[in-house]
Amino acid sequence: MITKEFYHPTQAAAWTGRTDGAAEDLLRWHQVVRQVDLLKEPLPPLAAGAKGVAILGFACDEGVRRNKGRMGAKDGPAAIRAVLGNLPVHLTAGATLLDAGDIACLDGRMELAQQVLSEAVKAIIQAGYLPIVLGGGHEMAYGHGCGIRENARQQKARVGYINFDAHFDIRVPGPEGPSSGTGFFQLAQDAKAANEPFNYLALGIQKLGNTRQLFNLAGESGATYVGADAFHLNDKDTLFAAIQHFLGQVDHVYLTTCLDVFAAAFAPGVSATAYNGILPNGLFLESFRAILASGKVKGTDVAELNPAFDLDNRTAKLAAALIFETVMAYCGED
């Protein structure tokens, strides 16, 4: 249930940017986004045949604290919105851009915040919109993934999880409980309990960022992965074979990007930097676009933006660029 204890509508001042005029070909996102308070009104119905996206923030980094990362990701949603507002509008006629507010983590109650995130994601999908979640720590993966999984179950669809990340995030929860590094372990355990397959593809994995146990856990759960070397060495055949094979096994996809998958020069503002992370270049974009073009993505997010360590907003701008790519693939002009 979405409650005012964990949910906060976005303030109008969050959406600002340059104004070149009111003509359709001059508009920017801050001029067209519609803000919705999920506690006061249902999501507006879409016109017949129209598409829409709903942006939702996850202002939480309790999972990062438990995972011993750098704190500050709770401020990520606001930093991303500040960049999104100035993006130019290239939407198809009738497409809708909504801001559905923020899910906030209070007093360390991360697990409850994850439940509320799951409910909000389900409500967005059931209203016909594509949820785009702004992080926030990667503990969002469990809440977001649960929402997409529950919707897939209702439609008797096979669900799969694709994670661009330097880390598997498949840790066994420690003494403090789940964290930003346990989301896919939790999803795997849920699948096992329900006697369902766990379809998980991790892209950009770094051997220096994962213990042997994590590789073993990934193998035991049936996960597949492509290492960062495929991106570094332009091994397109391996990368796209893995993506296309995975897409052929599922009907619905949760696509998540942990910004620490990218090299620190492009993404300094994250909870754990990767000096030799992948580059946001043509090969990455081609793989990202291939997943979006499948038509199977039912929800997507960007995780781990930490504005306190960002430089020139470059990490926030990278996050915004990924969201722009998503919106263009879903409801953008040809």
C-alpha positions as CSV (number, residue, x, y, z in Angstrom):
1,M,0.0,0.0,0.0
2,I,1.3,3.5,-0.9
3,T,1.1,5.6,2.2
4,K,2.1,9.2,3.0
5,E,4.6,8.0,5.5
6,F,6.8,6.7,2.6
7,Y,5.5,8.7,-0.4
8,H,6.1,12.3,-1.3
9,P,4.8,14.1,-4.4
10,T,7.4,16.1,-6.3
11,Q,7.4,19.8,-5.8
12,A,6.7,22.0,-8.8
13,A,10.1,23.7,-8.4
14,A,11.8,20.3,-9.1
15,W,11.1,20.8,-12.8
16,T,12.9,23.8,-14.3
17,G,15.0,24.5,-17.3
18,R,15.5,26.8,-20.3
19,T,12.4,28.1,-22.0
20,D,12.8,28.9,-25.7
21,G,9.1,29.4,-26.4
22,A,5.7,27.6,-26.3
23,A,5.7,26.3,-29.8
24,E,5.7,22.5,-30.0
25,D,9.1,22.4,-31.6
26,L,10.7,24.5,-28.8
27,L,9.4,22.6,-25.8
28,R,11.6,21.0,-23.1
29,W,10.6,18.4,-20.5
30,H,9.9,20.8,-17.7
31,Q,7.2,22.4,-19.9
32,V,5.3,19.2,-20.6
33,V,5.8,16.9,-17.6
34,R,2.7,16.4,-15.5
35,Q,3.1,15.9,-11.8
36,V,0.8,13.4,-10.1
37,D,0.2,12.8,-6.4
38,L,-0.5,9.1,-6.1
39,L,-2.3,9.6,-2.8
40,K,-4.8,12.1,-4.2
41,E,-5.5,11.0,-7.8
42,P,-5.3,8.0,-10.0
43,L,-2.9,8.1,-12.9
44,P,-4.6,9.8,-15.8
45,P,-5.9,7.4,-18.5
46,L,-4.0,7.3,-21.8
47,A,-5.8,8.0,-25.0
48,A,-6.5,5.0,-27.2
49,G,-3.2,3.8,-28.8
50,A,-1.1,6.4,-26.9
51,K,1.9,5.6,-24.7
52,G,3.2,7.2,-21.5
53,V,6.0,7.0,-19.0
54,A,5.9,7.7,-15.3
55,I,9.0,8.8,-13.5
56,L,9.2,7.7,-9.9
57,G,12.1,8.5,-7.5
58,F,13.5,6.2,-4.9
59,A,15.1,8.4,-2.3
60,C,16.9,5.8,-0.3
61,D,20.5,4.8,0.5
62,E,20.0,2.7,3.6
63,G,21.0,-0.4,1.5
64,V,24.2,1.4,0.5
65,R,25.0,2.0,4.2
66,R,24.4,-1.6,5.0
67,N,26.7,-2.6,2.1
68,K,29.4,-0.2,3.3
69,G,29.2,2.1,0.4
70,R,29.5,5.9,0.2
71,M,26.3,7.5,1.5
72,G,24.4,10.1,-0.5
73,A,22.4,8.2,-3.1
74,K,19.1,9.3,-1.5
75,D,19.6,12.7,-3.2
76,G,20.0,11.1,-6.6
77,P,16.4,11.5,-7.8
78,A,16.5,15.3,-7.3
79,A,19.8,15.6,-9.1
80,I,18.5,13.6,-12.1
81,R,15.3,15.6,-12.3
82,A,17.4,18.8,-12.4
83,V,19.0,17.5,-15.6
84,L,15.9,16.0,-17.1
85,G,14.0,19.2,-17.0
86,N,16.1,20.8,-19.6
87,L,15.9,17.9,-22.1
88,P,14.2,18.7,-25.5
89,V,10.8,17.1,-26.2
90,H,10.8,14.5,-29.0
91,L,7.6,12.6,-28.1
92,T,5.1,11.1,-30.5
93,A,1.7,12.8,-30.7
94,G,-0.4,11.8,-27.6
95,A,2.5,10.5,-25.5
96,T,2.4,11.5,-21.8
97,L,5.3,12.3,-19.5
98,L,4.4,12.0,-15.8
99,D,6.3,12.5,-12.6
100,A,4.7,10.3,-9.9
101,G,6.8,11.5,-7.0
102,D,9.2,9.8,-4.6
103,I,9.3,6.8,-2.4
104,A,11.4,7.8,0.6
105,C,13.1,5.5,3.2
106,L,12.5,6.7,6.7
107,D,14.5,5.8,9.8
108,G,16.3,2.9,8.1
109,R,13.0,1.1,7.2
110,M,14.3,0.1,3.8
111,E,12.3,-3.1,3.5
112,L,9.0,-1.2,3.9
113,A,10.2,1.4,1.4
114,Q,10.9,-1.5,-1.0
115,Q,7.3,-2.8,-0.5
116,V,5.9,0.6,-1.3
117,L,8.1,0.9,-4.4
118,S,6.8,-2.5,-5.6
119,E,3.2,-1.4,-5.1
120,A,3.8,1.9,-6.9
121,V,5.5,0.1,-9.8
122,K,2.5,-2.3,-10.1
123,A,0.1,0.6,-10.1
124,I,2.0,2.4,-12.9
125,I,2.2,-0.7,-15.1
126,Q,-1.5,-1.5,-14.6
127,A,-2.4,2.1,-15.6
128,G,-0.6,1.5,-18.9
129,Y,2.6,3.5,-18.3
130,L,6.2,2.5,-18.3
131,P,7.8,3.0,-14.9
132,I,11.2,4.8,-14.9
133,V,12.7,4.8,-11.4
134,L,15.4,7.2,-10.3
135,G,17.8,6.0,-7.7
136,G,18.7,6.0,-5.0
137,G,20.7,2.9,-3.9
138,H,20.5,-0.4,-5.8
139,E,18.3,-1.8,-3.1
140,M,15.7,-0.4,-5.4
141,A,16.2,-3.5,-7.6
142,Y,14.3,-5.8,-5.2
143,G,11.3,-3.5,-4.9
144,H,11.2,-2.6,-8.6
145,G,11.8,-6.2,-9.6
146,C,9.0,-7.5,-7.3
147,G,6.6,-5.1,-8.9
148,I,7.4,-6.2,-12.4
149,R,7.4,-9.9,-11.3
150,E,3.9,-9.6,-9.7
151,N,2.5,-8.0,-12.8
152,A,4.1,-10.7,-15.0
153,R,2.5,-13.4,-12.9
154,Q,-0.9,-11.9,-13.3
155,Q,-0.4,-12.1,-17.1
156,K,1.2,-15.5,-16.9
157,A,4.3,-14.1,-18.5
158,R,7.9,-15.1,-18.1
159,V,9.9,-12.4,-16.3
160,G,13.6,-11.7,-16.7
161,Y,16.1,-9.3,-15.0
162,I,18.8,-7.5,-16.9
163,N,21.4,-5.6,-14.9
164,F,24.2,-3.4,-16.3
165,D,26.5,-3.5,-13.3
166,A,30.1,-4.1,-12.2
167,H,28.7,-6.3,-9.4
168,F,26.3,-9.2,-9.4
169,D,24.4,-7.8,-6.3
170,I,23.7,-11.4,-5.4
171,R,25.1,-11.3,-1.9
172,V,23.6,-13.3,0.9
173,P,22.1,-10.8,3.4
174,G,24.3,-10.2,6.4
175,P,23.6,-9.4,10.1
176,E,21.9,-6.1,9.2
177,G,19.6,-7.7,6.6
178,P,19.2,-7.0,2.9
179,S,21.3,-4.3,1.4
180,S,22.1,-2.7,-2.0
181,G,24.1,-5.8,-2.8
182,T,21.5,-8.4,-2.1
183,G,18.6,-7.6,-4.5
184,F,19.1,-10.4,-7.0
185,F,19.8,-12.9,-4.3
186,Q,16.4,-12.0,-2.9
187,L,14.7,-12.3,-6.2
188,A,16.4,-15.6,-6.8
189,Q,15.2,-16.9,-3.5
190,D,11.7,-15.7,-4.2
191,A,11.8,-17.6,-7.6
192,K,13.0,-20.7,-5.9
193,A,10.3,-20.6,-3.3
194,A,7.7,-20.2,-6.0
195,N,9.2,-23.0,-8.1
196,E,9.8,-20.5,-10.9
197,P,12.9,-20.0,-13.1
198,F,15.3,-17.2,-12.2
199,N,16.2,-15.4,-15.4
200,Y,19.0,-13.0,-14.7
201,L,21.5,-11.5,-17.1
202,A,24.3,-9.3,-15.7
203,L,26.3,-7.2,-18.1
204,G,29.6,-5.5,-17.4
205,I,30.7,-7.7,-14.5
206,Q,34.1,-7.0,-13.0
207,K,36.1,-9.9,-11.6
208,L,37.9,-7.5,-9.2
209,G,34.6,-6.4,-7.8
210,N,33.1,-9.8,-7.0
211,T,34.4,-12.6,-4.8
212,R,34.5,-16.2,-5.9
213,Q,31.4,-16.8,-3.7
214,L,29.4,-14.3,-5.7
215,F,30.4,-16.0,-9.0
216,N,29.4,-19.3,-7.4
217,L,26.1,-18.0,-6.2
218,A,25.4,-16.6,-9.7
219,G,26.1,-20.0,-11.2
220,E,24.0,-21.8,-8.7
221,S,21.0,-19.5,-9.3
222,G,21.2,-20.1,-13.0
223,A,22.3,-16.5,-13.8
224,T,24.3,-15.7,-16.9
225,Y,26.7,-12.8,-17.3
226,V,29.0,-11.0,-19.7
227,G,32.1,-9.5,-18.2
228,A,33.3,-5.9,-18.7
229,D,36.0,-7.2,-21.1
230,A,33.4,-7.8,-23.8
231,F,32.8,-4.0,-23.7
232,H,36.5,-3.1,-23.4
233,L,37.6,-5.4,-26.3
234,N,34.6,-4.7,-28.5
235,D,33.5,-8.4,-28.4
236,K,30.1,-7.6,-29.9
237,D,29.4,-11.2,-30.9
238,T,29.6,-12.5,-27.3
239,L,27.6,-9.6,-26.0
240,F,24.8,-9.7,-28.4
241,A,24.5,-13.4,-28.5
242,A,23.9,-13.3,-24.7
243,I,21.4,-10.5,-25.0
244,Q,19.4,-12.1,-27.8
245,H,19.4,-15.5,-26.2
246,F,18.2,-14.1,-22.9
247,L,15.4,-12.0,-24.6
248,G,14.2,-15.2,-26.3
249,Q,13.6,-16.9,-23.0
250,V,11.4,-14.2,-21.4
251,D,8.3,-12.1,-22.0
252,H,8.8,-9.2,-19.6
253,V,12.0,-7.6,-18.7
254,Y,13.1,-5.4,-15.8
255,L,16.1,-3.4,-17.0
256,T,18.3,-1.8,-14.4
257,T,21.5,0.2,-14.7
258,C,23.9,0.6,-11.8
259,L,25.9,3.7,-12.7
260,D,29.0,2.1,-11.1
261,V,29.2,-0.1,-14.2
262,F,30.8,2.9,-16.0
263,A,34.4,4.1,-15.7
264,A,34.9,6.7,-13.0
265,A,35.8,9.4,-15.5
266,F,32.2,9.3,-16.8
267,A,30.5,8.3,-13.5
268,P,32.5,9.7,-10.5
269,G,29.3,10.4,-8.5
270,V,28.4,6.8,-7.5
271,S,28.6,4.8,-4.3
272,A,31.6,2.7,-5.4
273,T,33.6,4.0,-8.4
274,A,35.1,1.7,-11.0
275,Y,38.3,3.1,-12.6
276,N,38.2,0.5,-15.3
277,G,34.4,0.4,-15.8
278,I,32.8,0.2,-19.2
279,L,32.5,3.3,-21.5
280,P,29.1,4.8,-22.4
281,N,30.1,4.5,-26.0
282,G,28.6,3.1,-29.2
283,L,28.9,-0.6,-28.1
284,F,27.1,0.1,-24.8
285,L,24.4,2.2,-26.5
286,E,23.8,-0.4,-29.2
287,S,23.3,-3.1,-26.5
288,F,21.1,-0.8,-24.4
289,R,19.0,0.1,-27.4
290,A,18.7,-3.6,-28.5
291,I,17.1,-4.4,-25.1
292,L,14.8,-1.5,-25.3
293,A,13.9,-2.3,-29.0
294,S,12.7,-5.8,-27.9
295,G,9.5,-4.3,-26.7
296,K,9.7,-6.5,-23.6
297,V,10.9,-3.9,-21.1
298,K,8.2,-3.3,-18.5
299,G,10.2,-1.1,-16.2
300,T,13.6,0.4,-16.0
301,D,15.8,2.4,-13.6
302,V,19.2,4.0,-12.9
303,A,20.8,3.3,-9.6
304,E,23.5,4.6,-7.2
305,L,23.8,8.2,-8.3
306,N,25.5,10.0,-5.4
307,P,25.5,13.8,-6.1
308,A,27.9,14.5,-3.2
309,F,30.7,13.0,-5.2
310,D,29.7,14.1,-8.7
311,L,31.8,16.4,-10.9
312,D,30.2,18.9,-13.2
313,N,27.0,16.8,-12.9
314,R,28.5,14.4,-15.3
315,T,27.0,11.3,-13.6
316,A,23.6,12.9,-13.3
317,K,23.8,13.8,-17.0
318,L,24.8,10.2,-17.9
319,A,21.8,9.0,-15.9
320,A,19.5,11.5,-17.7
321,A,20.9,10.4,-21.1
322,L,19.9,6.8,-20.3
323,I,16.4,7.9,-19.3
324,F,16.2,9.9,-22.5
325,E,17.2,6.8,-24.5
326,T,14.5,4.9,-22.8
327,V,11.8,7.4,-23.4
328,M,12.8,7.8,-27.1
329,A,12.6,4.0,-27.6
330,Y,9.3,3.8,-25.9
331,C,7.4,6.8,-27.1
332,G,9.7,9.0,-29.1
333,E,9.6,10.3,-32.6
334,D,10.9,8.1,-35.4
